[in-house]
Amino acid sequence: MIPFLPVLPVVAQAAPISPAPEILPIEAPASPTDLPKPTDLPKPSGVIEIPEDLDPKQILQQQQVRPLPGQLDEIPVFNSNSPEVVLTEGILLSTFSPEGKLFPQAHLNFAFKGRFDVFAHHISRARTPQELRSLVMGIIMYNPGPESVTVEVLEAASYLTRPDALFVNLPPAIEDPLGRVYSGPGSRTMNDILRGRRQGNWPSTFEIPPGGYQMLMNLPLPAGLMLPTSNGRTTLIRLRSNGPVYLASMAMYAPKNETAEERLPTLEEWQNFLNTANLAGPRDLPPSPPDRKLTGPIIYGRVAGVAVGSEWKTWLTDKPIGEKLTIPQAGQAFSYALSTVPRGTLGTNQVQSARILARYADTAYQANGNYGIQYSLTIPLYNPTSQPQSVTLMFQTPVKEDRIRGGLRFFDPPEPQVFFRGPVRFRYRDDQGVVQTQYFHLVQQRGQQGEPLLTLTLQPGERRLVQVDFLYPPDSTPPQVLTIRTLDQVQNVSR
């Protein structure tokens, strides 16, 4: 078995982890025209009725749920997540041309150029001694053009569950200024990218000659030693190229050297595998057709294709083009829906899932869950009253519903399944006017109400900006909400 190697991609050279970007005071736009123009969205759904069939274990939080203004950007994403559990080697996702390939249906023929992301999340599993062979995950790039292509690695991270990022029990919210709190490879990978890091020895740039191949990643995915066993690897890389490139992610059983020890495949072995391998297996369940009204269970499927959207960047304001978000009345709250999916829009009629440009026939029609996508929300809180008001911000994981009746439902206590685990960043001026940056690692179970993460006291007529950023982590289950609540009583303020 391949030993647990350090995370060193083939293109790597000695390069320190990039520091997190400098945190500057958040300034308001000069005028309303400087604000992004959100797309027209459905009207918010308010309190409709109090359901009579409320489960005794459930709590109804009566409040308005609003669709999220704005939309995803147009950055293409190489999204490799199917099959999630890989038991037979093969191609996970290829955007190469099918020409000259033994299995042309395994190649989607899409070239990336400019800004793009690479996201991959796969699991190796073994139930018998024969299945203990290590898989190796390779991501290969090809330059089809007549000139060299320069590729910039802006941020990059890749982690195994074992030994890099074990799933451990953590409190619902824990402050994490140094980025040392995580649970699972998805949580740790999102943490690095949120902080602007380029992990390990990924170089800042590399060249691909005309007609040349380059391994972007060549890393083991060993199942483990004890049976039954499994292991996962999550990867997210933000890139920029000055010319077209094709990519493919593949899973190959580790070849062996002369002493029967496992080793990493060579570039030539990966090239041959690309040309001769079929799709990896077993295949995930195919998704429910999107153009049919279904009354039974919905199968979302898993993603293997080219999605569109790396970031959802927007302002939360009273009007589509505005400069303030009026806080709720004392004792009241409203929420903005996050990562909504078909049949899970929380009454907003808004599906935030990224659309897909190219896919395999048995994989998801949309990137439901938006794994690896960054949400960047600017909130210009405004107190219109003549009295100081204390406002809290919190993440919540309500029961998934498409239509809400009276508000959001939660469980008390929350159900045991973990539906969200990952980092969130808040940037703001505190009540003393000092610029603050806080990172929290959150763990939320199904139906968990969450707890206040930030409390600010706004003076009469005050407007204050809060920036909330997070990347939606794999191993999470949408949707969530960002809730803004005004407290009944003002907290003590020292200015």
VEXDREN-2710 file (C-alpha; in Angstrom, 1 decimal):
% VEXDREN-2710
k/r/px/py/pz
1/MET/0.0/0.0/0.0
2/ILE/1.2/3.5/-0.8
3/PRO/2.2/5.2/2.5
4/PHE/0.4/8.3/3.5
5/LEU/2.3/10.8/1.4
6/PRO/2.5/14.5/2.0
7/VAL/0.1/16.5/-0.3
8/LEU/2.5/17.2/-3.2
9/PRO/1.1/17.5/-6.7
10/VAL/3.3/16.7/-9.6
11/VAL/3.6/20.3/-10.7
12/ALA/4.7/21.3/-7.2
13/GLN/7.8/23.1/-6.4
14/ALA/8.9/24.5/-3.0
15/ALA/6.4/27.3/-2.3
16/PRO/5.2/28.5/1.1
17/ILE/1.5/28.7/1.9
18/SER/0.2/32.1/0.7
19/PRO/-0.9/34.3/3.6
20/ALA/-4.5/35.2/4.0
21/PRO/-5.4/38.5/2.2
22/GLU/-5.1/41.6/4.3
23/ILE/-8.4/42.6/5.9
24/LEU/-9.3/46.2/5.1
25/PRO/-12.2/48.3/6.5
26/ILE/-15.3/47.6/4.5
27/GLU/-16.4/50.8/2.7
28/ALA/-19.8/51.6/1.5
29/PRO/-20.3/52.2/-2.3
30/ALA/-20.1/55.8/-3.4
31/SER/-23.6/55.7/-4.8
32/PRO/-26.4/53.2/-5.5
33/THR/-25.1/52.7/-9.1
34/ASP/-22.0/51.2/-7.7
35/LEU/-24.0/48.3/-6.2
36/PRO/-24.4/45.0/-8.1
37/LYS/-27.7/44.8/-9.8
38/PRO/-29.5/41.7/-8.4
39/THR/-31.7/39.7/-10.8
40/ASP/-35.5/40.0/-10.4
41/LEU/-36.5/37.4/-7.9
42/PRO/-39.9/36.2/-6.5
43/LYS/-41.5/38.2/-3.7
44/PRO/-40.5/37.1/-0.2
45/SER/-42.9/34.7/1.4
46/GLY/-44.2/35.8/4.7
47/VAL/-46.1/34.2/7.5
48/ILE/-49.0/32.3/5.8
49/GLU/-50.6/30.1/8.4
50/ILE/-49.8/28.1/11.5
51/PRO/-49.8/24.4/10.5
52/GLU/-52.1/22.2/12.6
53/ASP/-49.9/19.1/11.9
54/LEU/-46.8/20.4/13.5
55/ASP/-44.7/17.5/14.9
56/PRO/-44.4/17.7/18.7
57/LYS/-40.6/17.6/18.2
58/GLN/-40.6/20.5/15.9
59/ILE/-40.4/24.3/16.6
60/LEU/-42.0/26.8/14.3
61/GLN/-40.0/30.0/13.9
62/GLN/-42.5/32.5/12.5
63/GLN/-40.6/34.8/10.2
64/GLN/-40.1/35.9/6.6
65/VAL/-37.8/33.9/4.3
66/ARG/-36.3/35.9/1.5
67/PRO/-34.7/34.8/-1.8
68/LEU/-31.0/35.7/-2.1
69/PRO/-30.4/38.7/-4.4
70/GLY/-27.9/38.4/-7.2
71/GLN/-26.7/35.3/-9.0
72/LEU/-23.6/33.1/-9.5
73/ASP/-20.8/34.4/-11.7
74/GLU/-19.9/32.9/-15.0
75/ILE/-16.7/31.2/-14.1
76/PRO/-16.7/27.5/-15.3
77/VAL/-16.0/24.8/-12.7
78/PHE/-14.6/21.4/-13.4
79/ASN/-16.8/19.5/-11.0
80/SER/-15.8/15.8/-10.3
81/ASN/-18.1/14.2/-7.7
82/SER/-19.6/11.1/-9.4
83/PRO/-19.2/8.4/-8.7
84/GLU/-18.7/9.5/-5.1
85/VAL/-17.6/6.1/-3.9
86/VAL/-15.1/4.7/-6.4
87/LEU/-14.7/0.9/-6.4
88/THR/-13.6/0.3/-10.0
89/GLU/-10.8/2.4/-11.6
90/GLY/-11.5/4.6/-14.6
91/ILE/-12.2/8.1/-15.7
92/LEU/-14.1/10.3/-13.2
93/LEU/-14.5/13.3/-15.5
94/SER/-12.9/14.2/-18.8
95/THR/-13.4/17.3/-20.8
96/PHE/-10.9/16.1/-23.5
97/SER/-12.0/15.6/-27.1
98/PRO/-13.4/12.1/-27.7
99/GLU/-11.3/11.8/-30.9
100/GLY/-8.9/8.9/-30.7
101/LYS/-10.2/7.6/-27.4
102/LEU/-11.2/4.0/-26.9
103/PHE/-14.3/5.0/-25.0
104/PRO/-15.4/8.4/-26.7
105/GLN/-18.5/8.6/-24.5
106/ALA/-16.3/9.2/-21.5
107/HIS/-15.1/12.6/-22.8
108/LEU/-17.1/15.8/-22.9
109/ASN/-15.0/18.0/-25.2
110/PHE/-14.8/21.3/-23.3
111/ALA/-11.8/23.5/-23.1
112/PHE/-11.1/25.9/-20.2
113/LYS/-9.5/29.3/-20.7
114/GLY/-9.1/32.2/-18.3
115/ARG/-10.5/31.8/-14.8
116/PHE/-11.8/28.4/-13.8
117/ASP/-12.0/26.2/-10.8
118/VAL/-11.3/22.5/-10.2
119/PHE/-13.4/20.7/-7.6
120/ALA/-13.2/17.0/-6.8
121/HIS/-14.6/14.9/-4.0
122/HIS/-14.4/11.1/-4.0
123/ILE/-14.3/8.2/-1.6
124/SER/-12.3/4.9/-1.7
125/ARG/-13.9/2.0/0.2
126/ALA/-12.9/-1.6/0.9
127/ARG/-14.9/-4.5/2.3
128/THR/-12.6/-7.4/1.5
129/PRO/-8.7/-7.9/1.6
130/GLN/-8.8/-7.9/-2.2
131/GLU/-10.2/-4.4/-2.2
132/LEU/-7.4/-2.9/-0.1
133/ARG/-5.4/-1.8/-3.1
134/SER/-4.8/1.9/-3.1
135/LEU/-6.5/4.1/-5.6
136/VAL/-4.5/7.1/-7.0
137/MET/-6.4/10.3/-8.1
138/GLY/-4.8/12.0/-11.0
139/ILE/-5.9/15.3/-12.7
140/ILE/-4.2/15.8/-16.0
141/MET/-4.1/18.9/-18.2
142/TYR/-3.4/19.2/-22.0
143/ASN/-2.6/22.1/-24.1
144/PRO/-4.1/21.6/-27.6
145/GLY/-2.7/24.9/-29.1
146/PRO/0.4/25.8/-31.0
147/GLU/1.8/28.0/-28.2
148/SER/2.8/27.5/-24.6
149/VAL/0.1/28.1/-22.0
150/THR/0.8/29.7/-18.6
151/VAL/-1.4/28.4/-15.8
152/GLU/-1.6/30.4/-12.5
153/VAL/-2.5/28.6/-9.3
154/LEU/-4.4/31.2/-7.3
155/GLU/-5.5/29.0/-4.4
156/ALA/-5.3/25.2/-3.9
157/ALA/-6.0/22.6/-1.2
158/SER/-6.5/18.9/-1.1
159/TYR/-7.0/16.7/1.9
160/LEU/-7.7/13.1/2.8
161/THR/-10.0/12.1/5.6
162/ARG/-7.2/10.0/7.1
163/PRO/-4.8/11.1/8.2
164/ASP/-5.3/14.8/7.2
165/ALA/-8.8/15.6/8.4
166/LEU/-10.7/13.1/10.6
167/PHE/-14.4/13.5/11.2
168/VAL/-14.4/14.6/14.9
169/ASN/-17.1/15.8/17.1
170/LEU/-17.0/19.6/17.5
171/PRO/-19.2/22.2/19.2
172/PRO/-21.9/23.8/17.1
173/ALA/-19.8/27.0/16.8
174/ILE/-16.2/27.6/17.7
175/GLU/-14.1/30.6/16.9
176/ASP/-11.0/29.7/14.8
177/PRO/-8.7/32.6/14.2
178/LEU/-5.8/30.4/12.9
179/GLY/-7.6/27.9/10.8
180/ARG/-6.8/24.9/12.9
181/VAL/-10.4/23.7/13.5
182/TYR/-11.9/21.3/11.0
183/SER/-13.9/18.1/10.8
184/GLY/-13.5/16.1/7.5
185/PRO/-11.6/16.9/4.3
186/GLY/-14.4/19.1/2.9
187/SER/-14.3/21.3/6.0
188/ARG/-10.5/21.6/6.0
189/THR/-10.3/22.3/2.2
190/MET/-12.9/25.0/2.3
191/ASN/-11.1/26.5/5.3
192/ASP/-7.8/26.9/3.3
193/ILE/-9.5/28.4/0.3
194/LEU/-11.5/30.9/2.3
195/ARG/-8.3/32.1/3.8
196/GLY/-6.6/32.5/0.4
197/ARG/-4.1/29.8/0.8
198/ARG/-2.1/27.8/-1.8
199/GLN/-1.4/24.6/0.1
200/GLY/1.9/22.8/0.3
201/ASN/4.1/22.8/-2.7
202/TRP/1.7/23.9/-5.5
203/PRO/3.6/26.4/-7.5
204/SER/2.2/29.9/-8.3
205/THR/2.5/29.3/-12.0
206/PHE/3.6/26.6/-14.5
207/GLU/3.9/26.2/-18.3
208/ILE/2.4/23.6/-20.6
209/PRO/4.2/23.4/-23.9
210/PRO/2.3/23.2/-27.2
211/GLY/0.6/19.8/-27.4
212/GLY/2.0/19.0/-24.0
213/TYR/0.5/17.2/-20.9
214/GLN/0.9/18.1/-17.3
215/MET/-0.2/16.5/-14.1
216/LEU/-2.0/19.0/-11.9
217/MET/-2.5/16.4/-9.2
218/ASN/-1.2/12.9/-8.6
219/LEU/-2.2/11.9/-5.1
220/PRO/-3.1/8.6/-3.3
221/LEU/-6.6/7.8/-2.1
222/PRO/-5.9/4.7/0.1
223/ALA/-8.9/3.0/1.6
224/GLY/-6.9/2.0/4.8
225/LEU/-5.8/-1.2/6.5
226/MET/-8.6/-2.3/8.7
227/LEU/-11.8/-3.9/7.2
228/PRO/-14.3/-2.5/6.5
229/THR/-12.7/0.8/5.7
230/SER/-13.1/3.9/3.6
231/ASN/-11.3/7.2/3.0
232/GLY/-12.1/10.4/1.1
233/ARG/-10.3/13.1/-0.7
234/THR/-11.5/16.7/-1.3
235/THR/-9.7/19.0/-3.7
236/LEU/-10.4/22.6/-4.7
237/ILE/-8.1/24.6/-6.9
238/ARG/-8.7/28.1/-8.4
239/LEU/-6.8/28.6/-11.6
240/ARG/-6.2/31.0/-14.5
241/SER/-4.8/30.2/-17.9
242/ASN/-3.8/32.3/-20.9
243/GLY/-4.8/29.7/-23.4
244/PRO/-7.2/26.7/-23.8
245/VAL/-6.6/23.6/-21.8
246/TYR/-8.4/20.3/-21.4
247/LEU/-8.7/18.5/-18.1
248/ALA/-9.5/15.0/-16.8
249/SER/-9.7/13.5/-13.4
250/MET/-9.1/9.8/-13.1
251/ALA/-8.8/7.0/-10.5
252/MET/-6.2/4.3/-11.1
253/TYR/-5.2/1.4/-8.9
254/ALA/-1.6/2.1/-7.9
255/PRO/0.9/0.2/-10.0
256/LYS/3.7/-1.7/-8.3
257/ASN/7.5/-1.5/-8.5
258/GLU/10.0/-4.4/-8.8
259/THR/9.6/-5.2/-5.0
260/ALA/5.8/-5.3/-5.3
261/GLU/5.4/-2.0/-3.5
262/GLU/2.7/0.4/-4.6
263/ARG/3.9/3.6/-6.4
264/LEU/2.4/6.7/-8.0
265/PRO/1.7/6.4/-11.8
266/THR/3.9/8.2/-14.2
267/LEU/2.7/10.9/-16.6
268/GLU/3.0/8.4/-19.5
269/GLU/0.9/5.9/-17.6
270/TRP/-1.8/8.5/-17.0
271/GLN/-1.8/9.5/-20.7
272/ASN/-2.3/5.9/-21.7
273/PHE/-5.0/5.4/-19.1
274/LEU/-6.8/8.6/-20.4
275/ASN/-6.9/7.1/-23.9
276/THR/-8.0/3.6/-23.0
277/ALA/-10.1/3.7/-19.8
278/ASN/-13.9/3.8/-19.5
279/LEU/-15.8/5.6/-16.8
280/ALA/-15.1/4.7/-13.2
281/GLY/-17.7/2.8/-11.2
282/PRO/-20.0/1.9/-9.7
283/ARG/-22.3/4.5/-11.3
284/ASP/-24.4/6.6/-9.0
285/LEU/-28.2/6.6/-9.2
286/PRO/-29.3/8.6/-12.2
287/PRO/-31.2/11.9/-11.4
288/SER/-34.9/12.5/-11.7
289/PRO/-35.8/14.3/-14.9
290/PRO/-36.0/18.0/-14.4
291/ASP/-38.8/18.6/-16.9
292/ARG/-41.3/16.3/-15.1
293/LYS/-43.5/17.2/-12.1
294/LEU/-42.7/14.4/-9.6
295/THR/-44.8/13.6/-6.6
296/GLY/-42.6/10.9/-5.2
297/PRO/-39.0/11.1/-3.9
298/ILE/-36.6/13.1/-5.9
299/ILE/-33.1/11.9/-6.9
300/TYR/-30.7/14.8/-7.3
301/GLY/-27.9/12.7/-8.6
302/ARG/-24.2/13.6/-8.3
303/VAL/-22.2/15.9/-10.4
304/ALA/-19.6/15.0/-13.1
305/GLY/-19.4/17.8/-15.6
306/VAL/-18.7/21.4/-16.3
307/ALA/-20.7/23.7/-14.0
308/VAL/-21.0/27.5/-14.2
309/GLY/-20.4/29.6/-11.1
310/SER/-17.5/29.9/-8.6
311/GLU/-19.0/32.7/-6.4
312/TRP/-22.3/34.2/-5.5
313/LYS/-21.4/37.8/-4.6
314/THR/-24.2/40.2/-3.7
315/TRP/-25.6/42.9/-1.4
316/LEU/-28.5/42.3/0.9
317/THR/-30.7/45.4/0.7
318/ASP/-34.3/46.6/1.0
319/LYS/-34.5/47.2/-2.7
320/PRO/-32.8/45.6/-5.7
321/ILE/-30.6/48.7/-6.0
322/GLY/-30.2/50.1/-2.5
323/GLU/-27.8/51.2/0.1
324/LYS/-29.3/49.8/3.3
325/LEU/-31.0/46.8/4.8
326/THR/-33.5/47.8/7.4
327/ILE/-33.3/45.7/10.5
328/PRO/-36.4/43.8/11.8
329/GLN/-38.6/45.3/14.5
330/ALA/-37.6/44.4/18.0
331/GLY/-38.2/40.7/18.7
332/GLN/-38.6/39.9/15.0
333/ALA/-36.4/38.3/12.4
334/PHE/-36.1/37.5/8.7
335/SER/-33.8/35.0/6.9
336/TYR/-32.1/34.7/3.5
337/ALA/-32.1/31.3/1.9
338/LEU/-28.8/29.7/1.1
339/SER/-27.9/26.9/-1.3
340/THR/-31.6/26.1/-2.2
341/VAL/-32.4/23.1/-4.4
342/PRO/-35.4/21.8/-6.3
343/ARG/-38.1/20.8/-3.8
344/GLY/-36.1/22.7/-1.1
345/THR/-36.6/26.4/-1.8
346/LEU/-38.1/27.3/1.7
347/GLY/-40.9/29.1/0.0
348/THR/-38.8/31.4/-2.1
349/ASN/-39.2/29.6/-5.5
350/GLN/-35.5/30.2/-6.0
351/VAL/-33.2/27.4/-6.9
352/GLN/-29.5/28.5/-6.4
353/SER/-27.9/25.3/-7.8
354/ALA/-25.3/26.1/-10.5
355/ARG/-26.3/25.1/-14.0
356/ILE/-24.2/22.6/-15.9
357/LEU/-22.9/23.0/-19.5
358/ALA/-21.6/19.5/-20.1
359/ARG/-22.4/16.3/-18.2
360/TYR/-22.7/12.5/-18.5
361/ALA/-26.2/11.1/-19.0
362/ASP/-26.4/9.5/-15.6
363/THR/-25.2/12.5/-13.5
364/ALA/-26.9/15.5/-12.0
365/TYR/-28.6/18.1/-14.2
366/GLN/-27.6/20.9/-11.8
367/ALA/-24.8/21.3/-9.2
368/ASN/-27.2/20.8/-6.3
369/GLY/-25.6/21.9/-3.1
370/ASN/-23.1/24.2/-4.8
371/TYR/-20.1/22.4/-3.2
372/GLY/-17.0/24.5/-3.3
373/ILE/-18.9/27.7/-4.3
374/GLN/-18.2/30.8/-2.3
375/TYR/-21.0/33.0/-1.0
376/SER/-19.9/36.6/-0.4
377/LEU/-22.7/38.7/1.2
378/THR/-22.4/42.4/2.1
379/ILE/-25.1/43.5/4.5
380/PRO/-25.6/47.2/5.1
381/LEU/-27.6/47.0/8.4
382/TYR/-29.7/50.1/9.1
383/ASN/-31.5/51.1/12.3
384/PRO/-34.4/53.4/11.3
385/THR/-35.6/53.9/14.8
386/SER/-34.9/56.7/17.4
387/GLN/-33.5/54.1/19.9
388/PRO/-30.4/51.9/19.9
389/GLN/-31.1/48.4/18.6
390/SER/-29.1/45.2/19.1
391/VAL/-29.0/42.9/16.1
392/THR/-27.7/39.3/15.8
393/LEU/-26.6/37.2/12.8
394/MET/-26.8/33.5/12.8
395/PHE/-26.7/30.4/10.5
396/GLN/-29.5/27.9/10.7
397/THR/-30.4/24.6/9.2
398/PRO/-34.2/24.3/9.0
399/VAL/-36.2/21.3/7.9
400/LYS/-36.1/21.3/4.1
401/GLU/-39.4/22.3/2.5
402/ASP/-40.5/23.8/-0.8
403/ARG/-43.4/25.7/0.6
404/ILE/-43.4/27.0/4.2
405/ARG/-46.5/27.3/6.3
406/GLY/-46.1/30.0/8.9
407/GLY/-42.3/30.0/9.0
408/LEU/-39.3/27.8/9.3
409/ARG/-39.4/24.4/11.1
410/PHE/-36.7/23.2/13.5
411/PHE/-36.2/20.1/15.7
412/ASP/-35.8/20.2/19.4
413/PRO/-33.4/18.6/19.9
414/PRO/-31.9/18.5/16.4
415/GLU/-31.8/15.2/14.6
416/PRO/-28.5/13.4/14.8
417/GLN/-27.5/13.7/11.1
418/VAL/-24.9/16.5/10.5
419/PHE/-26.1/18.7/7.7
420/PHE/-23.4/21.4/7.7
421/ARG/-19.8/21.5/8.8
422/GLY/-17.4/24.2/7.7
423/PRO/-16.0/27.7/8.2
424/VAL/-17.7/31.1/8.0
425/ARG/-16.0/34.5/8.1
426/PHE/-17.5/37.8/9.4
427/ARG/-15.9/41.2/8.7
428/TYR/-17.3/44.3/10.3
429/ARG/-16.7/47.3/12.6
430/ASP/-17.6/46.5/16.2
431/ASP/-19.5/48.8/18.6
432/GLN/-16.2/50.7/19.3
433/GLY/-15.6/51.3/15.6
434/VAL/-12.7/48.8/15.4
435/VAL/-12.5/46.7/12.2
436/GLN/-12.8/43.0/13.2
437/THR/-12.4/39.7/11.3
438/GLN/-13.8/36.6/12.9
439/TYR/-13.7/33.0/11.6
440/PHE/-16.1/30.4/13.1
441/HIS/-16.2/26.7/12.4
442/LEU/-19.9/25.6/12.4
443/VAL/-21.4/22.1/12.8
444/GLN/-25.2/21.9/12.4
445/GLN/-27.5/19.0/12.5
446/ARG/-30.7/18.6/10.7
447/GLY/-33.3/21.1/12.1
448/GLN/-30.8/22.9/14.2
449/GLN/-31.7/26.5/15.1
450/GLY/-28.1/27.6/15.6
451/GLU/-26.8/30.3/17.9
452/PRO/-26.0/34.0/17.4
453/LEU/-22.5/34.4/15.9
454/LEU/-22.4/38.2/15.8
455/THR/-24.2/40.8/17.9
456/LEU/-24.0/44.5/17.1
457/THR/-25.8/47.5/18.7
458/LEU/-26.7/50.1/16.1
459/GLN/-27.4/53.7/17.2
460/PRO/-30.4/55.6/16.0
461/GLY/-30.1/56.1/12.2
462/GLU/-26.9/54.2/12.0
463/ARG/-25.9/52.2/9.0
464/ARG/-23.1/49.6/9.4
465/LEU/-21.7/47.1/6.9
466/VAL/-21.2/43.4/7.7
467/GLN/-19.4/41.0/5.2
468/VAL/-20.2/37.3/5.5
469/ASP/-18.2/34.8/3.4
470/PHE/-18.2/31.0/3.3
471/LEU/-17.6/28.2/0.8
472/TYR/-20.4/25.6/0.8
473/PRO/-18.6/22.5/2.0
474/PRO/-19.0/18.9/0.7
475/ASP/-20.4/16.4/3.1
476/SER/-23.1/19.1/3.8
477/THR/-26.8/18.9/3.0
478/PRO/-28.7/22.0/1.9
479/PRO/-30.5/24.3/2.4
480/GLN/-29.4/26.7/5.2
481/VAL/-30.4/30.2/6.0
482/LEU/-28.7/33.4/7.3
483/THR/-31.0/34.9/9.9
484/ILE/-31.0/38.5/11.1
485/ARG/-32.8/39.2/14.4
486/THR/-33.4/42.3/16.4
487/LEU/-33.3/41.6/20.1
488/ASP/-36.1/42.7/22.5
489/GLN/-33.6/44.4/24.8
490/VAL/-30.6/46.4/23.9
491/GLN/-27.2/45.0/25.0
492/ASN/-24.8/47.2/26.8
493/VAL/-22.6/49.2/24.5
494/SER/-19.4/51.0/25.3
495/ARG/-18.3/53.6/22.7
END
